[in-house]
């Protein structure tokens, strides 16, 4: 199984909304994916509640059965919709992908 974790920092204001509103928009778009993206076994999205200079604003934690399904997810139209929003509202991101044995 492959675990895919993404941490996002969002701009204070972007795309006509504040950071919390944009975090909620990202979460809503992601949470429609389970059952619609083949191979997405689990998806969890969290919004940070304790802001600070080193804190990220959103975490995305997903599981896939293999590397091919992760690649499929990355090119899926629903993921591209999320990426279109993120390209407007995020200031930074960190990604870690690894195989769970």
N, C-alpha and C positions, 0 to 999 in steps of 0.2 A: 504494500500500500504506500502511496505517496502523500505526504503532508505538505500543504502549500500555505504558508503564513505570510501575510502582507501587513505592514504597519504604515499608516498614512498620517502625514501632517497636512493640515488644511490651512489655507489662507484665512485670516480673520474675517475678511469680506471678499466674496468672489461670486460671479455669475448672479448678481443681484440679491444675494442672501448672506447671512452671517454664518460663522463656522458651524454652530450647532445645527442650524437648518440644513446646511449642506451635508453634514455627517448623517443626519436622518434621511436625506435624499439618497445618499450612497447606500445606506443600510436597506432602505425599501427596495431599491433596484436589485441589490444582491439577493435579498430574501425571496424574490419570486423565482429564482433559478432552480432550487431543488424540485425534482420531478420534471423539469423542462430541459435540463442539460444532461444528456446521456453521460454516465460515468461519474457524475458528481455524487459521491456517497454521503457526504456531510458538509454542511456549511454553517459556520457560526460567525456572526458579526457583532462586535462590541464597540461601544462609544465610550471613550475615556471620561471618567467622572472626577478625576483629580488632576487638573491641568498643572503644568509646570514647565520650566524651560527645556527639560529633556524628555518630556512626555510626548507621545504620539496621540493623535486624536481618534483614530479608528483602527481596529484590528480585524482582519479577515483570516479565518482559520478553516481550511477546506481539506477534505480527503478524497483521493482518487485511487482507483485500483491499480493504475500503472502510469508510466510516463506518457504514453500515447493519449490517454484520456485527459491528462493535464493539458497537453498541447491542443486537443480538441476544444477544451473549455476556453483556452486563451483566444481562439479564433471564432468562438460561438457568437452569433449576433447579440444575445443578451449581455455577454461580457463586453462586447464592443460598445454597447450602449452605456455601460458603467464607465468604461474607459473614456468615452467622450466627455462625460461629466467630470471625471477625475482630472482630465487634462486641463479643465477650466478652473478647478477648485483646489487642487493639491499643491503644496509647496515642496514636499519631500516624500519619499517612500523608502522602505526597506523590505526586502523579500528574502525568505529562506524556504527552500524546497529540499526535502530529504525523503529517503526511503525508510519506511518503518518495517523492521524485520519481524 
